[in-house]
Amino acid sequence: MAESRRVSSGGILAVVGYVSTAVVIWIALAAPGAAGASQSGAISERASGTAYASGYVALVGHGWGHGRGMGQWGALGYALSAKSYPWLLGHYYGGTSPGTVGNPDIRVAINGNDGKDVIVTSQSAFSVAGIQFSPGEAALMYLTASAGVWGIEVSSSCAGGPSHTWTPVGSAQDPVAVPSDQSAAASSSQVLQLCQVGGNMWLRGDIQAWDYSASARTVNVVPLESYLQGVVPAEMPAYWGQLGQPGPQSEPWGFQALEAQAVAARSYVMADLGRLGYADICNTDSCQSYLGMGVESPITNAAIAATAGQVRIFASGRVAATEYSSSTGGYTAGGTFPAVVDAGDSVCVPNACNPHHTWRVAIAVSAIEGAYPQVGTLKAVVVTKRNGYGSLGGRVESLVLEGSRGSVTLAGYQFAYTFGLQSNWFAVTSVPSGGVGGYWMAGGHGGVFSFGDAHFYGSMGSRPLNAPIVGIAGVPGGGGYWLVASDGGVFSFGDAHFYGSMGSRPLNAPIVGIAGVPGGGGYWLVASDGGVFSFGDAHFYGSMGSRPLNAPIVGIAGVPGGGGYWLVASDGGVFSFGAAHFFGSMGSHPLNAPIVGIAGVPGGGGYWLVASDGGVFSFGDAHFFGSLGSHPPSSPVGGITATLAGQGYLIYGASGSVDSFGDAPQFGDLPTTLNGYGGRIVGLAVRT
């Protein structure tokens, strides 16, 4: 099926409860295989006790939708990098070539009216089964006891209400309502309106009442190109066509994504005409979103007209069923079309930053046990097979829920559907709680200390430094980390790639922090004067570098999707940029000790600030889980790091102490004394 970018991911993933009982957890990570290779046991979690390690199962995932064929966010990303729509179609739909079709009538089932009477009206004269109706009148068609025969009645409007009356005017076999103007140029006052409780639909073409196995159906009979005018803007935002620099056809490069969408939507419907028996396609996300004339836009109409009749065909000449989804997560799923890297999926520009490239969510263990009571008490979620495409080993093909009474084997898409996940590309991260499997601490002398499942990938502890280390950031998947020094030098270890630094460039103020983008493709550095420096996929959204500050900046935190960041000053002032919303600050409040760090809620709806005395201040959706404010630490607090589930945080001290709150685990403190550069811990990064 083609999938709409507007599909809701559902609202079932609330974290409920926290189990503090200590249990032993192990996690087995298979080495990433070559693209396309199936992986068995790619990621698994298991508790050695009788219950799951925490009150929820935390997940990290990629993409939104089935991932087959074109990714709509990816198409935009590629288009903005100067890729034309023919290139986009060739990339996502391998094995196809350009073809053409005519402009036949398409029969669209209006699913929202299934089983209901068909009521139409128009601001112009219209007819139903040859019976004439005046402007503003409404025609009611209801299915009678005789097969295919519909009664037809007239009223002054379709407003309804107790005093509303209908007058019979005839009957007909599967009657058709015909507007005064059936042309593609018909205005909203000339087309038919399908009357519905939630609001009328303005539809080009005819509307037919259809008897489908003694059940009422509503069918919009509309020319293909007119049909697309109600599909393309329902599937892809029209404003995308206005993004980017000038490109082909004297349009911005984003227009190429709309043209690719037009061709994909046209091909999809033409590939399987009559798929529903009584109709060629439906108007919902299970087919293609079609909202009629109400969503038409001059921009998408132009993209449709510019590609009129164009489709993708196989070598046999058959039109390809060009499926698409909102976000592939960075790699298409394969199937009819070869799986390919979708580098455009990580697009993040002003007004268009893909929030689905990487996502995190937590499922209550009680919800899993309720959906699958046969497992009893949940003990483990074990991924047994992946498709091998992309990070984490790719999309989940199968998994096992293990419990005290037995186990249940599920396909990845079944698990995703049951719990409203954005896609079946996910990994379990709740090891043992909060989605945190371990953490690294960095010392000012460049040493790195690993705890839990956070592996050691190297350090600068034995190498000469021009300036002290001031921060650390980990990459998604836990395969590496970056260190940053106060002179802007960046040092990468493990899977953390080097994207540049400020080490050889003059700075107005020292660097004080680093934050990585969610996909691991870049990072931001922030200086004490509020200057922000972006590298790799980290986009620049603004800074405080040229603005007066009451106190120096001490930290930075990015929002999910990488679309923005917050800066925090030592007086508690918070400054938001890009998609980072402002939820409040301590800038105008008296403090017992200076602020030293900030951590964002994984969903982007809030943040925590921490002071050097361990006091914690929460804003937005960031809940307060406790602090050290009433129990001052033996050494100043260095900062705060949130758990991946957003239900807790870790506070680390300059001496290497770690205190956990909420769902945050505790894997240990630093047992040694640091030497050099003041002998202090300067950063903590959690392993994902």
N, C-alpha and C positions, 0 to 999 in steps of 0.2 A: 504494500500500500504506500501511497505517498503520504507524508506526514507533515502536518502544519507546524510552523514555528510557534504557534500559539497554544499548542497542547499543554494543558496544566500538568505539572509533575505531581500533583496531589498534596494533601496536607496531613499525612498520617505519621510523620516522622518526629514525634515529640519525645524528648528524653524524659523518662519517668523513673525516678528512683536511682539509688546508687548502692551497690553492694560493696562493703568495705572489707569483707572476709578475704584474707590473703590466700591466694592459690598460685600454683606453679603453672606458667604458660610457656609453650614453645611455639615457634613459628618457623616453617620451612619455606624457603624461597628458592624456587627453581631458577636456574640461570636463564636469562632471556634467550629464546631460540630465534632462528632465522624467521623472517616474515613468512607467515603461512603455516608454520609448523605447529601442530597441536601440542599443547602442554598439559601434562597430567600432574595434578597436585601443585599447580603453580603457586598458590598461596593457601595456607591452611592455618587454623587456630584450634587449639584444643585445651580445655581446662582439665587438670588432673583430678579435681574434686568432683562433686556431684552436681555442680551448677556452673553456669557461665561466669566468667570472671567479673562481670559488672552487670548493671541493670539494663544495659543496652548494647547493641552491636553497632559500632562506629564504622563508617565506610568512607572511602575516598573514591571518586569516580570521574569519568570523562564522558562528555557528549550528552545530547538530548535527542532521543529517538532511536530508530533501528539502525541507523548508520549505513544503510545500503544506498549506493549511488551518490548523488550530489549532496554535500552538506551546505546548507544555505549560508551559515556564517562563514564557512570556508570559501564559498564562492565570492562573498564580499571581500574577504581578506585577499584572495588572489586577484580579484578585479582591481582593488586599490593598489596592488603591486604591478599594475599595468598588464594584466592578462585579459585577452579578449574573450567574448562569450563562446566563440568556436573552440578556443583552447580549453575553456572550462568544461564544456560538454565532452570534448575528447578525453580530458583527464579523468573525469568521474565516470564516464560511460565507455570504458574501453571495449573494443570489439564492435563499435557502432560507427556509422558515418552519416553525413547529412543526407536528408531526404525531404520530400515535400508531400503535402496532402492538400485536398480542397477545403471547402468550408461547409461541411455537411451539418445538418441539424443534430444536436446532441440532446439525448433524453436524460435529464437530471432528476433523480429522486430527491425530494425535499424531506429528509428523514424526520425532521421535527414535527411533521404533520401526519406521520404514519398513524393509521387507525382513526383519523379525524375527518369530519366533514371538510369539504374544500370550499372556501369562501374567498371570492375575488371582488375587487373593485378597481376603479380607475378614475382619474380626473377628466378623462375623455370618454367618449362613447366606446362601447365594446360589445362583443356578442359572445353568447355561450350556446353551442350547438345550433347556431343560426338564429337564436333568439336575441333581439337587440336590447341593450341596456343603456340608459342615459348616463351622462357624466355624473359621478358621485354615487350612483346606485351601487348596490352590492348584490352579487349572485351567490346563492347557496346551493351547493351540490351535495346530496347525501345518498349513500348507497342503499338501495331498496332490497327487498327479499329476492327479487329476480336477478339472476346472475348478470353482472355487468351493467345493470340498469340503474341510473341515478335520477333521483327526483331533483328538479330545478325550481328554486324559489327566488323571489326578488324582495329587497327591502330598500329603504331610503339610504342606508349606510351599513357598515359592518361594525358599528360601535357597540352593539350588544346591549344588555341590561334587561330588567324585568318587563319594561314597557315596549321593548323592541319586537316588532311583528314581521313575519315573513308571509308572502303570498305566493302560492304555487303558480308556476307559469308553464310547466311542461316536464318532460323527462327525455332521456337519451342514453344511448349505449356509450359508456366511457366518454362523456362530453368534453369538448375542448373550448376553452375561453380564448378569444382572439382579440388583441388590442387594436386600436385605431391605426397605429403605425408600427409595423413590424421591422422597420429598417434599423440599421446599426446606429443611425443618427437620431433615433427617437428620444425625446426629452422625458424627464421624470413624470411630467403631466400626461404623457401619452401612453406610457407602458402600463402593464397590469400590476396590481398590488395583491399579494397573497396576504389575507387578513389573518393575523395571529394574536394570541393574548399578549405575548411579550413585545409586540410591535410588528407592523407590517413589513413585508419584504417587497421591494420594488424589483421586478423581474422583466428582463427583456424577453421577447418571444412569446410563445403561447403557454398556457397552463392547462394541463389535462387531468381530469379526475379518472383514476384507474382502479379497476377491481382486480386485486391480486389475491387469488385464492380466498375470495369472500372477505377480504380485508381492504379497507380504503387506503389508497396511495395517492400522493400528489406528485405530478411530474411536470417539470419545466422543459418545454421543447424550445431550444434556442440554438441559433447558429454557433458553430465552434468558436469563431473569433469573438463573438459577443459573450459567449460563455467565459472565455479567458479573461475578459475585462472584469468579471466578478471573482476570478480565482487568483490571479497573480498578486493583487494587493492584499488579498486575504492570507496568502502564503508567505509573502515577503514584503517588508515595509517599503512603501513607495519612496520614502525620503532617502533610502539608500541610493537611489539613482542620482541624488544631488551631492553625493560625497566624492571626494577625491579631486585630483587635478583634471584639467580638460583632457579628453581622450578622443577616441574615434567618434564619428558622427556629430562632432561639436558638442558632445555631452561629457559630463564628468565620468571618470572611470567606473564609479559605482553603478552606472547605468548598464554596464556589461553584465553585472549580476542579475539585474532585472530581465535582460534579454535571455540569459541562460535559463532563468526560471520560467519564462514564457514558453521556450522551446520544450523544456522538461514537462511542464504541465500539459502542453498540447500533445506531446508524444504519449504521455501516460494515459490520457483518456482514449486516444485513437488506437492504442495497442490492443485493447480488449473491449470493443463496442458490444453492448448487450450483456455485459458481465453480470448484471442483476436480473436478467430475463426480461423484465418489463421496462428496464431502464439501462442506460449505458454506464451510469456512474451515479454516486450519491453526493450530497453536498456537505458531508461532514469529514472530519479528520481521518476516518477509516477509509475514505476514498481520496478526495481532494477538498479542501475548504472552498466553498462557493457561497458568497454572501450577496450575490446579485448586484444591482445597480448602486446600492447604498455605499459601497466601498470603492467605486471606480475613481481613478485618479488620472489626470492628464499625463503624468509621468509613466505609469504602467501601461496606459493605453498606447503611448508612443513606443514603448518597448515591444508590445504585442504587434503593432502595425509594422515596426521595423523588421520583425521576424515572421511576418505573415506566412502561414503554411509550412513553416520549417519544423521538421521532426528529426529524430535520430532513428536510423534503421540498421538492422543486422545485414550481413552479407546476403541472406536469403531474400531481402527486400521487405521483410516483416518489420513493422514499426515496433521499437523497443519500449517496454514498460519501464520508463525512466523514473524509478522511485527516487525519493529524496527525503531528507529529514533536516531538522533544525541545525543540529551540531553533531559532527562525527566524533568529536573529541580529539581529532588529530590523525585518525586513520580510519578509512572506510571499512565496513564490515565484510566486504566481499560477497560472493554469491553469483548472481547473473552477470555482474560486472566485476572485473578483477579488483581486489583490495589495493588501495593506493594510499600513500601518505597524503594527509590533508594539512599542509603547512599553513594554509590560510585560516584554519579554524581558530587559531589563537589571536585573531584580529582584535585590536583594542585601540580605537581612535576616538577622539571626542564625539559623543553622541552615538557611538556604535562599538561597544566593548562586550565581547561574547561572555556572558555569565555562566555558560554551560561547559566551557572548555574543561574546567576542573571544578568539581563540586564535592562537598562533604555533607554527610547526614548521619543521623543516629536513629536506629530502630529500637524501640523498647523490646527487651527480651520477652516481656509479657505479651506483646503483640504477636511475636513469632510463635510463642507457645499457644496463644489463642487461635491463630490461623491453622496451626498444625498440632492439635492436641495429642495426636498419637505419639509424639516424641517425648511427652512428659515434660520433665525439667530440662531445658536446653543446656547442653554441655559444650557443643562446638558447632561452628559453621565452617565446613571444609570445602574449598573450591577444588574440584577434581579434574576439570578440563577447561582450557582456554583456547582461543583461536590463534594465538601467537602473533597478532598484529598490534604493534605499538607497546607502550609502557605497561607495566604491571603484568605482562604476559598476554595482554589483549582482553577481549570480551569473554565473559564467563559463559561457557557452553553447558556446564553442569556443576552442581554442588550438592553437598549432603548436609542435612541438619541432623546432628546427633544428639540424642537425649537419653534420659534415664530409662525410658520405656522402649525405645527403638529409634530408628532413623528413617528419614525421608529423602529421596533423591529427586532433585528438581532441575529442570532446564534453567539456565541463567535468566532467560526472558520471563519464565514463570515467576521466579523470585522477584524480579524487577517489577513485574506487573502487580503482583500481590501487595507489595509494599510501596508502590508509587514512586519507584526510583526513576531518575531521568533516563537511564539506559541500563543495559546489561554489562557495561564496562565498568567494573568496580573491584575494589579489594577491601577486605576486612582489616581495619586498623586498630581495633580495640584490644590492644595487647599491652598490659592487662586491663587498663582502664583509660578513659578519656581519649582513646585513639592514639595514645603515646606509648611507643614500644621501648623508648629509651631517650637519652639526651646526651648532648655534648656540652662541656663547659670549656671556654677559652680563657687563657691567662694573658695578662698584658705582655708577657715575655714571648708569646707565640705558642705556648704549649696547649695541647688539646687533650682533654680527659673525657673518656667515653664511659657511659653507664647503660645498663640494660642491654637492649638489642642494638644500640647505637655502636656501629663498628668504627674502629680507629683507622683513618685513611692517611694519616700523616699530620705534621705540624711544622711550625717555624721555631720550635723550642730550641733547636740546636743550630739555627742559622742566624747570621747577623741581620739585624733590623735597623732601618734608618729611623724608625719611630715605633712607639708601642702599639700593640694590637688593641683595638677598642671595640670590636664586635665580631659576631659569628652568625651565619645564616646557613641553614641546611637546604638541600634540594629535595623535591618530592620523591618518595620512594626510599629515602634514607641512604642513598648511595654515595653521598659526599657532602662537602660543605665548603663555604668560603670564609676566609678571615679578612678583616680589613684593618689597616693601620691608620693612625691619626693623620699621616701625611697623604692618605688616599690610596696607598698601595693595597692591591687585592691579591690574595693567594688562594688558589683553588686546589682541592683535593678530591680524590675519588671521581665520581661522575659529575662533579661540579665543574663546568667549563668556564674558562677565563674569557670574559667579554670586554675587558678593558679596565682601566683604573685612572686615578688622579695622581698616581705616585710620582710622575715626572712633570707635573704641571703645577704652576703657582696657585696657592690657595689663600683666600682672604682670612680663613679661619680653619681650625683643624676639623677633620672628619670625626664624627661622634657615633655613627651607627650605619648599619647596612640592613636592607630588607630585600628578599628575593621575590620575584614574580611567581605566581602559583605553578606555572608549568616548568619552572626551573631554567627558563631560557634567558634570564637576565636578572639585574639587580639595580637597586638605587643606593646611593650613598648620600648621607646628609651631614652637613657641617654645622658647627655650633652657631654660625650666623644665619642659619636657615637655608643656606644654599643646597640645592638638590642636584645630583648628577646621575643620569640614567645611562645604562649600558645594556646591550643585547635587546631583548624584547620588552625591557622596562621602558615605558613611554614617559616623557616628561609632562607633568600636569601643572607645574608652577612651583614656586618656592617663596621663602621669606628673605632670600639673599639680599634684595635691594630695599627691604622695608625695615623700619626701626623696630627693635624688640626690647621689651622690658627686662627680659632675662634670656640667657642662651638656650638654644635648642639642645635637647639631650637625647632624643630618640625619634624613630620613624616606624610606622607600621602600615603595611599595604592592605587593601581591601580584596576580597575574593574576586577572581577574574583579572586582577592586576590593573583595574581601571582607575586607580587613584590611591592616595595615601594620606595619612595624618602625620603631622609633626607635633611634638610636645616640647614645651619649654620648662625650665627648672622651676618657674613660678606657677606651673600648672596650666598655662595657656595652651590651647589646642588649635591647630590650624589645619583646615581640610582642603584637599585638592582633588580635582577630577570627580570620580564617582564616590569619593569618601564624604559622607554627610557629617555635619557638625551636630553633636548631641549634647554639648555642654563642656565646661572646663572648670578648673580651679583657679583660673587667672585672676579673678577678683575676690578670692576667698583667702583668709589667712591660713598659713601652713605652719606646722610645727617643724617640718623638715622639707628640704627641696625635693621636687619630683625628679626621678631618675630614669623612668621608662614608661612605655605605653605598649599595650597589646590589644589587638582587635578581636572582636567576636568573629568566629569563622563565617557566619552569615553576613557580616558587614553591617549589622544593625546596632553596633555600639562598641565601647572600648573600656579598658581599665587603665588607670594611672597608678603608679606605685611611687611612694616617697622613700627617701633613704632610711627612714626609721621604720619602714615596713607597712606604713599606712596605705590602704587601697581605696581608690575612689572609682565608682562604677557609673557609667552613663549609657543611655539608650537601652538596648536589650542585654547589656552586660550585667549579669546578676552578681550580687556581693556574696562571696563564699567565706569571708574571713580575712584577717590581716594579722600583721605582727605589731600593729600600732600600739597595742596595750602591753606588749611583751617585747621591748626593743631588743634587736639582735646584738650579738657580741661584736659584729663588724657591720659597717654600713651595707644596706641593701644595694645590689647592683642593677636589678631590673626585674621584669615580669614577663612570663611567656604563657600564652593560653594553651589549653588542651585542644586537640583537633575537634572534639565534640562541642567545645564551647561551654562546658558545664563546670569549669574549674580552671585553676592556673597554678603555675610554679613561680615561687619567688626565690631568687638566688642572692646570696650574700657575697661580698667582696672576698671573704675568706674561703669560699667554696661550699658554704652551707646551702641546702636546698629544702624549702618548706613547701608542702603541697596542700592545696585547698580544693574543696569540691571533689570532682572526679579525677583530679590529678594524681598520678602514682608517685611513689618516691623510690628511686633506684639507688640512692646513696648520696653521700656528701664527699667532698674532696678530703682524703685522709692525710694529705701532706701539706707542707708550707711552701708557697711559691717564692721564688727568688727573682729578683730583677724587676725593673719597672714598677716598683712599689709593691710587688708580691701580691697581686690581687686578681680575682676573676672579673672579667669584663663583659662576658656574654654567655647566654645559654640558648641552645637551639634544640628543639625536640625532633626525634626521629619519626618520620611518617611511614 
